[in-house]
């Protein structure tokens, strides 16, 4: 009988969901104290300084939309925003261009980009992370439809990454139940983490600088 184990393993790996165009949102502590309009000049200064790896292009103000995308910093490869979707204010990183590497590489890149953006906003606006809640969304319905099959395929890699990010501490996962929504998950840690802690944890198993 031919040995098919290698073929089966390859097919199983191929069947796993590909995570591209990852969004990461870090929720804000005390959102009622945040002046969203103050974000606009800060984002314009980021464009002038081109402070991140992506090309930053323009700023859009959607604060007139209740529970909407808030203030957006539009870039070529990615967008940044102070986002109020679902009435949950947070700092969102939206990767638009495909990112090379594995799913783990893409998760780490998007999470680190959101952490660094929040860190910079903390300096510029005294914005504070709530310490526990991180939303990870795949903005690609073709690659990752919001189905039970996608959840089962993606969950091992999501949990592997979150175990590292939260340093083995307990956390809960909540998936959106509405099929029309994008596939994603909200991870809530059992204790508060600082941005510095999460940045260090996210770099443990890769070549990113741990600072």
ZADOGU-406380 format. One line per field, with one value per residue: residue in three letters; x, y, z of N, C-alpha, C, O in turn. Coordinates in pm, 1 decimal. Layout:
residues N
residu	c(ALA|...)
nc1	c(X|...)
nc2	c(Y|...)
nc3	c(Z|...)
cac1	c(X|...)
cac2	c(Y|...)
cac3	c(Z|...)
cc1	c(X|...)
cc2	c(Y|...)
cc3	c(Z|...)
oc1	c(X|...)
oc2	c(Y|...)
oc3	c(Z|...)
This chain:
residues 211
residu	c(UNK|UNK|UNK|UNK|UNK|UNK|UNK|UNK|UNK|UNK|UNK|UNK|UNK|UNK|UNK|UNK|UNK|UNK|UNK|UNK|UNK|UNK|UNK|UNK|UNK|UNK|UNK|UNK|UNK|UNK|UNK|UNK|UNK|UNK|UNK|UNK|UNK|UNK|UNK|UNK|UNK|UNK|UNK|UNK|UNK|UNK|UNK|UNK|UNK|UNK|UNK|UNK|UNK|UNK|UNK|UNK|UNK|UNK|UNK|UNK|UNK|UNK|UNK|UNK|UNK|UNK|UNK|UNK|UNK|UNK|UNK|UNK|UNK|UNK|UNK|UNK|UNK|UNK|UNK|UNK|UNK|UNK|UNK|UNK|UNK|UNK|UNK|UNK|UNK|UNK|UNK|UNK|UNK|UNK|UNK|UNK|UNK|UNK|UNK|UNK|UNK|UNK|UNK|UNK|UNK|UNK|UNK|UNK|UNK|UNK|UNK|UNK|UNK|UNK|UNK|UNK|UNK|UNK|UNK|UNK|UNK|UNK|UNK|UNK|UNK|UNK|UNK|UNK|UNK|UNK|UNK|UNK|UNK|UNK|UNK|UNK|UNK|UNK|UNK|UNK|UNK|UNK|UNK|UNK|UNK|UNK|UNK|UNK|UNK|UNK|UNK|UNK|UNK|UNK|UNK|UNK|UNK|UNK|UNK|UNK|UNK|UNK|UNK|UNK|UNK|UNK|UNK|UNK|UNK|UNK|UNK|UNK|UNK|UNK|UNK|UNK|UNK|UNK|UNK|UNK|UNK|UNK|UNK|UNK|UNK|UNK|UNK|UNK|UNK|UNK|UNK|UNK|UNK|UNK|UNK|UNK|UNK|UNK|UNK|UNK|UNK|UNK|UNK|UNK|UNK|UNK|UNK|UNK|UNK|UNK|UNK)
nc1	c(85.1|61.1|237.4|53.8|59.1|211.9|94.4|-167.4|-116.6|-19.4|-246.1|-417.9|-288.9|-312.7|-586.5|-634.9|-744.4|-657.0|-521.8|-552.4|-535.5|-576.7|-747.1|-692.2|-809.8|-772.3|-918.5|-1026.9|-960.9|-1192.4|-1371.2|-1550.6|-1412.6|-1258.4|-1165.3|-1254.4|-1221.4|-979.9|-803.4|-766.6|-573.1|-348.3|-323.9|-274.6|-22.1|116.5|112.6|269.0|512.7|547.8|551.9|532.1|578.7|414.8|289.4|142.7|-151.7|-396.3|-660.4|-973.1|-1287.4|-1532.3|-1697.5|-1954.3|-2113.5|-2296.0|-2158.2|-1967.5|-1686.7|-1526.9|-1241.5|-1027.6|-707.1|-582.5|-402.2|-165.8|-90.1|-215.9|-471.1|-518.4|-710.5|-919.2|-1164.5|-1517.5|-1691.4|-1977.8|-2015.4|-1792.0|-1516.9|-1196.1|-851.0|-776.4|-610.6|-592.8|-505.9|-455.1|-311.5|-181.9|9.0|324.0|433.1|349.9|30.1|71.2|278.6|138.1|-58.2|105.8|231.1|12.9|-96.5|121.4|150.0|-88.0|-52.7|173.9|69.1|-127.0|36.1|175.4|-39.6|-107.0|101.8|63.5|-200.8|-278.2|-416.4|-555.5|-507.9|-747.2|-645.8|-720.4|-891.1|-896.5|-970.9|-971.3|-996.9|-1073.0|-1059.5|-1173.1|-1392.7|-1392.0|-1160.9|-1198.4|-1480.8|-1752.2|-1806.5|-1876.9|-1695.6|-1473.4|-1406.7|-1328.8|-1106.8|-935.1|-900.8|-698.3|-451.6|-506.3|-541.6|-288.4|-128.0|-245.4|-202.8|71.1|76.8|-63.6|96.7|56.5|-144.0|-488.3|-766.3|-1062.6|-1260.0|-1464.8|-1677.6|-1826.5|-2172.6|-2347.2|-2393.2|-2351.6|-2157.5|-1802.8|-1555.0|-1412.6|-1268.1|-1307.8|-1078.8|-1045.1|-852.2|-775.1|-649.0|-513.5|-303.7|-14.2|67.3|340.4|406.1|256.9|373.1|633.3|574.5|465.0|680.9|840.4|882.7|989.9|1167.9|1131.2|1225.9|1247.7|1123.7)
nc2	c(-118.9|224.6|493.8|742.3|941.2|1180.4|1313.1|1348.5|1509.0|1736.8|1814.8|1875.0|2092.8|2271.1|2312.3|2479.0|2800.1|3103.9|3390.3|3706.4|4066.3|4172.9|4315.9|4492.5|4589.4|4782.8|4836.5|5139.8|5288.8|5446.4|5578.9|5795.3|6021.1|6090.0|6311.2|6301.4|6470.4|6590.9|6414.9|6453.3|6667.0|6539.6|6303.7|6426.1|6527.6|6291.9|6212.2|6412.6|6356.5|6094.8|5855.2|5581.0|5246.8|5215.3|5397.5|5701.8|5886.5|6051.1|6210.0|6124.7|6223.2|6073.8|6115.3|6203.0|5989.6|5777.8|5530.6|5460.1|5456.8|5658.6|5864.8|5848.6|5757.5|5741.7|5516.3|5380.5|5103.1|5037.5|5135.4|5354.9|5416.1|5594.8|5439.2|5384.8|5175.5|4978.1|5113.9|5087.0|5224.4|5248.5|5193.8|5127.0|4916.0|4860.0|4639.6|4660.7|4589.9|4280.2|4071.0|3918.4|3578.9|3360.5|3279.2|3335.0|3523.1|3734.3|3793.0|3876.1|4099.1|4276.9|4310.0|4419.3|4657.7|4789.7|4814.9|4982.9|5210.2|5282.0|5331.0|5556.8|5737.4|5754.3|5907.5|6144.2|6223.1|6146.6|5903.2|5598.1|5250.1|4992.2|4767.9|4500.1|4413.0|4300.7|4317.1|4108.7|4094.2|3954.9|4105.6|4003.4|3847.2|3647.2|3487.4|3426.7|3353.3|3425.9|3173.5|2859.0|2670.4|2824.7|2929.9|2697.3|2624.8|2843.8|2885.5|2731.3|2857.1|3121.6|3093.1|2994.8|3217.4|3411.5|3293.5|3332.2|3615.0|3694.7|3583.9|3325.2|3363.8|3352.4|3393.3|3497.6|3412.0|3560.1|3512.9|3666.1|3619.8|3680.1|3606.6|3788.5|3958.9|4039.3|3780.2|3722.2|3778.0|3857.3|3898.8|3871.7|3947.0|3799.3|3955.4|4288.9|4417.6|4600.5|4817.8|4798.2|4545.9|4376.6|4434.1|4334.8|4063.0|3990.2|3977.5|3762.7|3517.1|3582.3|3793.0|4056.7|4364.6|4370.7|4594.7)
nc3	c(0.0|-89.1|69.8|198.6|381.4|378.7|162.0|256.7|480.6|351.3|203.4|412.8|525.4|313.9|316.3|528.6|643.3|478.0|614.9|535.2|485.3|745.4|1017.7|1316.9|1627.1|1912.3|2217.5|2374.5|2689.4|2905.5|2704.2|2680.6|2747.0|2535.3|2281.9|1973.4|1752.7|1795.8|1698.4|1428.1|1350.5|1456.1|1303.5|1055.8|1109.1|1124.1|858.6|744.6|864.9|786.4|955.7|986.7|844.2|621.3|333.8|397.8|331.4|345.3|542.1|677.7|803.5|979.1|1192.1|1207.9|1163.7|1354.0|1568.0|1378.5|1143.0|1248.0|1283.0|1014.5|901.2|599.1|407.2|166.2|176.1|411.7|648.5|926.5|1220.2|1456.4|1581.2|1597.9|1563.5|1626.6|1861.1|2015.7|2108.1|1969.6|1867.2|1543.2|1312.2|972.8|745.6|407.8|175.9|48.3|269.1|294.2|379.1|656.9|817.5|1087.9|1072.2|954.1|1143.4|1356.7|1241.6|1193.9|1450.9|1589.6|1446.8|1514.9|1791.2|1802.7|1681.3|1867.1|2084.6|1992.6|1963.8|2228.3|2323.9|2181.6|2231.8|2483.8|2504.3|2619.1|2643.4|2713.5|2827.8|2800.0|2583.4|2253.6|1917.2|1638.8|1297.8|980.7|685.3|439.7|261.9|74.3|115.2|383.1|479.7|705.1|872.2|1038.9|956.5|878.5|1127.9|1268.8|1116.9|1144.4|1416.8|1565.5|1490.7|1562.7|1840.7|1910.2|1854.0|2026.3|2274.3|2297.0|2283.6|2512.9|2698.0|2803.0|2986.9|3104.7|2879.8|2701.9|2412.0|2165.6|1901.8|1610.7|1556.4|1353.5|1020.5|811.1|890.7|896.2|925.8|1240.3|1567.7|1912.7|2160.1|2503.3|2768.9|3089.6|3274.0|3309.7|3052.0|2955.1|2677.1|2618.1|2726.9|2557.9|2310.7|2354.9|2400.2|2153.9|1988.9|2050.1|1910.8|1663.6|1427.1|1491.7|1650.2|2004.1|2143.6)
cac1	c(0.0|146.3|236.3|-16.9|55.6|262.3|-5.7|-277.6|-72.6|-12.4|-381.8|-474.4|-230.3|-370.1|-725.5|-643.1|-783.9|-551.3|-558.5|-496.8|-612.7|-615.3|-776.6|-676.4|-861.6|-744.9|-1021.5|-981.5|-1008.5|-1268.8|-1394.7|-1626.9|-1319.8|-1178.3|-1208.5|-1217.4|-1178.7|-838.7|-723.7|-743.5|-439.7|-244.3|-307.1|-207.9|120.8|174.9|134.8|383.6|634.6|552.8|616.0|524.0|634.5|324.6|272.8|24.1|-197.0|-503.6|-740.7|-1117.3|-1361.8|-1665.3|-1756.0|-2097.9|-2182.9|-2296.2|-2106.0|-1904.1|-1539.9|-1456.9|-1138.5|-943.2|-583.1|-583.6|-270.5|-162.0|-89.9|-298.5|-536.0|-524.9|-827.2|-980.8|-1284.8|-1626.8|-1784.5|-2053.8|-2008.3|-1674.6|-1409.3|-1065.0|-753.3|-782.0|-517.3|-658.0|-408.9|-523.6|-225.7|-140.7|134.7|385.5|463.0|248.5|-75.8|131.3|349.5|40.0|-116.3|204.6|251.3|-103.4|-109.2|228.8|120.0|-192.3|6.9|261.2|-17.1|-187.9|144.9|200.7|-154.8|-96.7|195.5|12.7|-335.0|-307.5|-515.0|-512.2|-561.0|-821.0|-563.6|-768.7|-974.2|-838.5|-1051.5|-897.5|-1095.2|-1017.8|-1140.5|-1172.2|-1499.9|-1361.5|-1064.3|-1241.6|-1622.3|-1786.3|-1874.7|-1821.4|-1579.1|-1361.8|-1366.6|-1254.0|-978.5|-849.6|-886.2|-569.2|-348.2|-542.6|-511.4|-143.8|-75.4|-294.3|-131.9|198.6|53.7|-105.2|199.2|2.4|-251.3|-622.5|-842.1|-1182.7|-1279.9|-1603.4|-1689.0|-1954.3|-2268.2|-2420.1|-2316.7|-2321.1|-2041.1|-1673.7|-1503.7|-1316.3|-1280.6|-1266.8|-1006.7|-1046.8|-759.2|-824.6|-586.2|-470.2|-170.2|27.9|109.7|478.8|403.7|206.6|475.8|739.9|524.4|439.8|809.0|921.4|917.6|1024.0|1284.1|1102.4|1295.4|1163.1|1118.5)
cac2	c(0.0|344.0|579.4|864.9|1032.6|1310.2|1376.5|1389.9|1622.4|1852.3|1857.4|1935.6|2226.0|2353.8|2339.8|2580.6|2930.6|3203.4|3514.4|3826.6|4189.2|4163.2|4434.3|4475.9|4704.2|4783.0|4921.9|5254.1|5306.5|5569.4|5639.4|5920.6|6133.5|6107.9|6411.1|6243.3|6573.3|6621.6|6315.2|6497.6|6727.0|6441.2|6219.8|6507.0|6534.7|6162.0|6215.0|6500.4|6289.4|5957.4|5795.6|5435.4|5180.9|5232.1|5532.0|5765.3|5973.5|6148.7|6192.2|6134.9|6239.2|6012.0|6121.9|6231.9|5860.4|5712.8|5394.8|5441.5|5439.9|5763.9|5940.5|5753.5|5795.2|5653.1|5489.1|5296.2|4962.4|5015.4|5249.9|5363.7|5495.3|5591.0|5378.1|5369.0|5073.5|4909.3|5191.4|5042.3|5310.4|5186.0|5224.4|5017.6|4904.2|4784.8|4605.8|4648.7|4518.4|4147.1|4066.7|3787.9|3493.4|3271.1|3344.7|3386.1|3645.7|3840.6|3830.6|3951.8|4229.6|4363.9|4341.8|4512.0|4788.2|4853.2|4850.3|5099.2|5325.6|5321.2|5386.7|5693.0|5819.0|5777.9|6018.4|6266.3|6259.8|6087.7|5797.6|5484.2|5115.7|4939.2|4664.6|4362.2|4373.2|4311.4|4259.7|4068.9|4071.6|3930.4|4186.2|3935.5|3747.3|3535.3|3400.1|3387.0|3381.6|3412.4|3044.5|2769.2|2605.4|2918.1|2936.7|2576.1|2624.0|2954.0|2895.0|2686.6|2958.9|3236.6|3062.2|2986.5|3352.9|3479.4|3235.7|3404.4|3756.9|3710.2|3520.6|3207.7|3399.7|3317.7|3490.3|3443.0|3445.6|3578.2|3522.9|3724.5|3515.9|3724.1|3564.5|3900.0|4030.7|3982.0|3683.5|3777.0|3733.3|3948.7|3831.6|3950.9|3888.3|3791.3|4063.6|4401.3|4419.8|4727.8|4810.2|4750.9|4401.1|4309.6|4447.3|4238.9|3926.4|3964.3|3964.9|3655.7|3408.6|3630.3|3878.8|4195.5|4412.7|4358.7|4722.6)
cac3	c(0.0|-93.9|187.9|162.2|494.7|338.1|76.4|342.2|560.6|262.0|172.7|532.5|538.4|209.3|347.6|632.7|590.9|463.8|681.4|473.9|508.4|885.8|1098.5|1462.2|1701.4|2055.1|2275.2|2452.7|2826.6|2927.3|2572.2|2688.5|2766.4|2413.9|2183.6|1843.7|1657.4|1819.4|1626.1|1289.9|1331.5|1487.1|1184.1|952.9|1142.4|1087.8|713.5|718.7|908.8|734.5|1073.3|985.7|725.7|507.1|279.1|453.5|223.9|367.9|662.7|654.4|928.5|973.8|1325.7|1196.0|1151.9|1486.3|1566.6|1248.9|1137.4|1321.9|1210.0|942.5|833.7|482.9|352.3|45.9|216.1|530.6|710.7|1072.0|1258.7|1588.8|1523.7|1695.2|1516.2|1732.4|1984.0|2091.7|2060.5|1974.3|1762.9|1446.2|1199.8|865.4|640.6|279.0|81.0|95.1|343.5|269.6|493.3|711.3|893.7|1210.9|1035.4|927.2|1272.3|1432.7|1178.2|1214.1|1593.4|1625.7|1387.3|1595.3|1920.0|1784.4|1655.4|1994.8|2164.5|1943.5|1999.7|2371.2|2342.1|2119.2|2277.0|2615.2|2483.5|2698.6|2613.4|2828.6|2889.9|2790.0|2469.3|2120.2|1809.8|1518.9|1192.4|847.5|594.2|309.5|269.1|-14.6|181.9|518.1|506.7|846.3|886.2|1138.9|896.7|890.3|1269.0|1305.0|1047.4|1188.9|1561.8|1620.7|1472.9|1644.9|1981.0|1925.3|1859.7|2146.2|2388.7|2303.4|2308.8|2652.5|2782.0|2869.1|3080.2|3058.3|2801.5|2639.4|2271.9|2123.1|1756.3|1567.7|1515.3|1235.7|901.3|721.1|940.7|862.9|1022.7|1334.4|1706.1|2018.6|2267.9|2626.6|2866.0|3227.4|3349.6|3227.6|2992.4|2897.5|2537.3|2617.0|2748.3|2438.3|2207.1|2384.4|2380.1|2011.9|1916.6|2107.3|1818.9|1529.8|1420.1|1524.0|1770.4|2122.4|2214.2)
cc1	c(89.0|130.3|175.8|-14.2|102.8|162.8|-121.6|-239.5|-68.2|-151.6|-447.2|-418.6|-290.2|-512.9|-741.3|-672.2|-662.6|-599.3|-482.2|-586.5|-667.6|-636.7|-752.0|-723.1|-836.2|-840.1|-962.4|-1040.7|-1077.6|-1296.9|-1469.2|-1535.2|-1240.7|-1242.1|-1162.9|-1166.9|-1032.8|-747.0|-682.8|-606.9|-325.6|-217.9|-240.5|-57.8|190.0|203.0|259.6|515.4|653.9|617.7|612.6|577.9|548.4|321.4|139.8|-19.2|-294.1|-576.7|-887.3|-1189.3|-1502.9|-1734.1|-1904.9|-2179.7|-2180.3|-2248.4|-2035.6|-1752.4|-1461.1|-1363.2|-1042.8|-820.4|-564.2|-442.3|-278.8|-172.1|-186.3|-361.2|-521.7|-649.2|-850.9|-1127.1|-1390.5|-1730.7|-1846.6|-2050.4|-1894.6|-1553.8|-1274.1|-976.5|-744.9|-670.8|-583.4|-557.8|-483.5|-442.2|-192.7|-6.1|195.2|402.6|345.3|136.9|-20.7|205.7|251.4|-27.9|-19.7|224.5|135.9|-118.4|-1.2|203.5|13.6|-137.8|94.1|179.2|-80.9|-82.6|172.7|84.2|-156.8|-4.1|134.3|-118.4|-369.4|-424.3|-464.9|-584.2|-634.4|-754.2|-602.4|-825.2|-908.4|-932.1|-961.2|-999.4|-1021.4|-1108.8|-1133.3|-1273.2|-1472.1|-1266.5|-1119.0|-1387.7|-1653.4|-1873.2|-1808.0|-1696.8|-1455.6|-1312.5|-1282.9|-1115.9|-882.4|-816.1|-752.8|-459.0|-379.1|-506.9|-361.0|-81.9|-117.8|-231.7|2.9|176.1|19.1|-16.9|144.2|-107.4|-387.2|-682.4|-965.7|-1188.8|-1428.7|-1605.9|-1822.6|-2047.6|-2343.5|-2339.8|-2277.0|-2199.7|-1912.8|-1633.1|-1401.3|-1342.7|-1240.8|-1203.1|-1002.3|-960.6|-818.0|-760.8|-543.7|-326.8|-139.1|62.4|251.8|485.5|362.1|305.7|589.3|694.0|507.3|567.3|890.2|970.3|948.6|1139.4|1253.5|1185.1|1200.9|1165.0|1002.6)
cc2	c(124.5|427.0|714.8|968.6|1172.9|1385.6|1428.2|1511.3|1749.2|1905.9|1925.1|2076.7|2320.9|2394.7|2448.8|2716.5|3022.9|3334.9|3630.6|3945.0|4191.8|4302.2|4400.0|4604.5|4684.3|4881.9|5024.0|5248.5|5442.4|5642.0|5771.9|6042.1|6166.9|6211.7|6363.5|6347.8|6611.6|6525.2|6367.9|6564.7|6632.0|6353.1|6298.5|6518.8|6402.9|6154.8|6297.8|6431.7|6151.4|5865.8|5642.6|5379.3|5203.8|5378.2|5588.4|5879.1|6083.4|6115.0|6211.5|6134.0|6183.1|6017.7|6155.9|6103.2|5792.4|5568.0|5360.6|5434.6|5553.4|5846.1|5840.0|5822.1|5695.4|5639.4|5402.3|5147.9|4933.2|5146.2|5238.6|5445.1|5489.8|5562.6|5355.5|5267.8|4998.0|4984.8|5150.9|5118.3|5242.0|5234.5|5103.4|5030.4|4813.2|4761.6|4580.9|4569.6|4379.7|4154.2|3928.4|3708.1|3408.7|3350.6|3405.7|3516.8|3761.9|3887.2|3917.7|4091.3|4324.1|4403.3|4440.5|4651.5|4861.6|4896.5|4975.5|5224.8|5375.3|5386.3|5531.5|5786.1|5848.6|5894.0|6149.9|6314.9|6211.2|5988.5|5672.1|5356.0|5062.8|4816.6|4521.4|4321.6|4404.2|4243.3|4229.7|4027.9|4048.4|3999.6|4129.1|3821.3|3627.5|3436.9|3345.0|3426.4|3355.8|3288.2|2963.2|2699.9|2695.2|2925.0|2816.3|2575.9|2727.6|2947.9|2842.5|2790.6|3084.5|3212.2|3053.0|3124.1|3423.9|3422.9|3305.4|3549.5|3782.2|3630.8|3404.1|3236.7|3362.6|3431.7|3420.6|3489.5|3458.3|3600.1|3587.3|3615.6|3552.3|3691.2|3679.3|3980.8|3963.3|3879.8|3750.8|3724.2|3848.7|3867.7|3924.7|3882.0|3894.0|3897.3|4173.9|4381.6|4561.6|4707.4|4756.4|4599.4|4328.0|4320.8|4348.3|4096.3|3892.9|3939.8|3844.5|3555.8|3456.2|3727.4|4024.8|4238.5|4413.4|4486.6|4804.4)
cc3	c(0.0|32.6|150.0|273.2|455.5|252.5|159.9|425.7|475.8|232.2|292.0|551.7|435.7|241.4|453.0|569.5|583.2|523.7|617.5|508.6|651.4|945.6|1244.2|1528.9|1850.5|2120.7|2372.0|2593.7|2838.5|2795.5|2577.3|2701.9|2640.5|2322.3|2045.5|1745.6|1676.8|1746.0|1488.1|1273.2|1364.5|1365.5|1070.5|981.5|1110.4|938.1|681.7|755.6|852.3|839.6|1075.0|854.2|602.1|460.2|327.9|362.4|264.5|497.1|625.8|789.0|909.7|1110.1|1322.2|1184.2|1289.1|1477.5|1437.7|1257.5|1200.5|1235.9|1147.0|884.4|720.4|427.2|228.4|83.4|330.5|574.6|862.5|1107.5|1408.1|1560.7|1632.2|1648.5|1633.7|1865.2|2074.6|2038.1|2076.6|1861.5|1670.5|1342.8|1096.7|753.0|510.2|177.6|135.1|165.6|326.6|397.7|534.5|778.4|1022.2|1184.1|1018.3|1055.8|1352.1|1373.8|1209.0|1360.7|1635.3|1567.6|1468.7|1731.1|1908.6|1756.1|1784.3|2084.6|2123.6|1977.0|2149.8|2402.7|2294.4|2180.1|2417.0|2605.2|2553.0|2656.1|2735.9|2890.7|2860.7|2654.0|2335.4|2020.6|1690.4|1413.6|1060.8|746.4|452.4|313.8|179.1|53.1|313.0|540.1|654.0|867.2|997.2|1085.9|905.1|1034.3|1307.9|1240.5|1104.6|1337.3|1614.9|1606.3|1554.0|1790.8|2005.1|1937.3|1987.3|2273.2|2408.6|2344.6|2455.0|2748.5|2864.4|2970.2|3019.0|2975.2|2745.9|2494.1|2243.3|1973.1|1719.1|1514.7|1388.8|1109.2|809.8|768.0|893.6|968.5|1112.4|1473.5|1798.7|2129.5|2388.1|2731.0|3006.3|3316.6|3253.9|3178.0|2946.2|2750.5|2527.0|2635.6|2620.8|2323.0|2230.3|2355.3|2232.4|1934.1|1958.3|2003.1|1679.0|1537.5|1449.7|1645.2|1888.7|2205.2|2162.0)
oc1	c(183.0|23.7|238.1|-78.1|41.5|147.1|-169.5|-318.1|-107.9|-173.9|-522.8|-491.4|-315.8|-557.1|-849.5|-630.2|-576.2|-705.6|-363.3|-699.0|-787.1|-555.9|-786.8|-681.1|-873.7|-842.4|-863.4|-1155.5|-1027.2|-1251.3|-1453.1|-1576.2|-1163.7|-1360.1|-1047.8|-1079.4|-968.7|-627.2|-577.0|-530.1|-217.4|-102.7|-158.6|23.5|307.6|304.0|344.1|616.2|761.7|723.4|682.1|617.4|600.3|347.6|34.8|63.7|-277.1|-558.7|-921.7|-1156.8|-1582.9|-1819.5|-1974.3|-2302.4|-2073.4|-2292.2|-2041.7|-1696.1|-1338.3|-1401.1|-984.1|-829.0|-533.5|-372.9|-386.5|-254.5|-233.3|-311.7|-514.1|-688.5|-810.1|-1203.0|-1358.8|-1846.4|-1777.4|-2079.1|-1897.9|-1495.9|-1242.2|-1020.7|-711.1|-641.0|-625.3|-528.4|-566.2|-498.1|-177.0|81.5|124.5|389.0|252.2|146.5|-60.9|197.4|278.1|-52.0|-58.8|233.6|158.5|-149.9|-29.2|232.6|24.0|-173.1|88.8|214.9|-88.3|-110.4|191.4|106.2|-202.6|-28.0|151.0|-145.3|-481.2|-517.1|-345.8|-705.6|-590.9|-799.3|-527.0|-808.8|-870.0|-968.0|-884.2|-1079.5|-920.6|-1222.1|-1093.0|-1243.3|-1522.6|-1289.2|-1090.3|-1415.5|-1588.4|-1995.5|-1698.1|-1603.1|-1346.0|-1192.1|-1178.8|-1018.6|-762.1|-712.9|-696.9|-380.7|-287.9|-449.4|-311.7|6.2|-35.6|-210.0|43.6|247.4|66.2|-51.1|180.5|-159.2|-399.2|-653.3|-972.0|-1131.1|-1509.1|-1544.5|-1922.1|-2005.8|-2398.6|-2229.2|-2177.9|-2145.9|-1913.0|-1671.1|-1315.3|-1427.8|-1151.6|-1266.0|-961.7|-992.1|-899.2|-813.1|-538.7|-240.1|-228.7|83.8|281.5|562.5|424.7|320.9|636.4|766.4|532.4|562.4|1000.2|1086.1|935.4|1201.8|1341.4|1211.6|1085.1|1203.4|980.2)
oc2	c(132.0|429.8|792.9|1073.1|1272.5|1506.8|1539.4|1604.8|1856.4|2026.9|2020.9|2168.5|2437.5|2501.3|2505.9|2744.4|3020.6|3385.1|3650.1|3927.2|4210.2|4393.2|4291.0|4714.2|4582.0|4999.2|4998.6|5208.6|5542.3|5754.8|5854.1|6154.0|6262.9|6200.9|6383.1|6318.9|6660.0|6550.3|6331.7|6521.7|6642.9|6330.4|6243.3|6519.8|6401.2|6098.7|6257.1|6446.7|6093.6|5807.1|5580.4|5454.1|5211.2|5470.1|5529.4|5959.6|6198.1|6007.5|6303.6|6054.7|6238.1|5934.3|6139.6|6107.2|5753.2|5492.3|5246.8|5410.0|5545.7|5892.0|5756.8|5930.3|5578.5|5738.3|5356.3|5075.6|4820.5|5254.3|5129.3|5533.9|5396.3|5651.2|5313.1|5274.4|4959.0|4927.1|5175.9|5081.4|5185.8|5306.5|4992.9|5139.0|4702.2|4852.2|4490.0|4490.7|4363.3|4232.0|3829.0|3760.1|3387.3|3472.2|3515.3|3610.5|3873.7|4006.5|4020.1|4189.6|4439.2|4518.4|4535.3|4752.0|4982.5|5003.5|5063.5|5333.7|5495.8|5485.2|5618.3|5901.2|5954.5|5970.0|6253.9|6435.1|6233.7|5990.3|5641.7|5354.9|5084.7|4766.5|4429.4|4206.7|4517.8|4126.8|4315.2|3937.3|4113.3|3956.6|4197.4|3712.4|3518.1|3316.0|3231.2|3522.7|3273.7|3296.5|2994.9|2673.5|2647.9|2925.9|2830.2|2532.0|2702.9|3000.2|2905.7|2810.7|3147.2|3298.7|3098.1|3146.1|3489.9|3496.5|3333.8|3601.6|3879.1|3612.7|3386.6|3144.3|3344.1|3549.2|3297.6|3592.0|3377.9|3693.9|3565.8|3529.6|3464.2|3742.5|3668.4|4061.7|3846.1|3890.5|3825.9|3637.7|3927.4|3778.4|4040.4|3771.8|3980.9|3926.3|4154.2|4335.3|4634.2|4595.0|4677.4|4532.0|4229.7|4226.4|4284.7|4018.5|3779.7|3886.2|3824.8|3514.2|3379.3|3742.5|4109.6|4157.1|4453.0|4485.9|4916.2)
oc3	c(79.2|94.1|78.1|261.4|494.0|266.9|137.3|440.6|521.5|235.0|275.9|589.4|465.9|198.4|466.2|457.2|670.8|487.2|642.8|555.3|674.3|926.8|1289.8|1491.9|1907.8|2083.4|2440.7|2613.2|2787.2|2776.6|2487.1|2671.4|2639.8|2288.8|2006.5|1663.9|1583.5|1732.7|1436.8|1187.2|1306.8|1328.8|997.0|889.2|1074.1|895.5|602.1|686.5|866.1|816.1|1155.4|764.8|490.8|537.9|302.3|319.8|223.1|554.4|551.7|877.4|834.0|1140.2|1422.6|1193.6|1335.9|1390.9|1391.2|1364.2|1206.3|1128.1|1216.2|826.3|743.8|403.5|190.6|27.5|346.2|542.5|918.5|1031.8|1477.0|1521.4|1743.4|1690.2|1727.7|1970.1|2195.1|1935.9|2181.4|1772.0|1712.9|1293.2|1129.4|674.9|502.5|101.4|256.1|127.9|343.0|508.4|456.8|794.4|1061.2|1263.4|1062.3|1074.4|1408.2|1447.3|1246.2|1390.9|1708.7|1632.6|1489.4|1780.6|1994.5|1801.1|1808.4|2152.4|2208.9|2014.6|2192.6|2496.6|2358.1|2180.4|2463.6|2686.0|2547.5|2635.7|2849.0|2993.7|2892.4|2613.0|2307.7|2037.3|1646.7|1436.6|1032.6|724.7|358.3|363.0|204.3|48.9|350.1|611.6|718.8|878.3|1042.6|1161.3|935.2|1059.9|1372.0|1301.9|1112.8|1379.1|1704.6|1699.2|1608.0|1856.8|2108.4|2020.4|2050.9|2369.5|2521.2|2430.4|2514.6|2865.4|2980.7|3033.1|2897.8|2997.3|2743.4|2457.5|2290.4|1922.3|1788.3|1437.2|1322.7|1092.2|737.6|692.5|855.9|1085.1|1066.5|1494.5|1766.9|2186.3|2377.6|2775.9|3038.1|3424.2|3132.4|3252.0|2903.0|2705.2|2437.3|2567.1|2581.1|2245.4|2136.0|2293.1|2190.9|1823.4|1906.6|2006.4|1583.8|1642.5|1434.5|1733.7|1874.9|2322.1|2208.3)
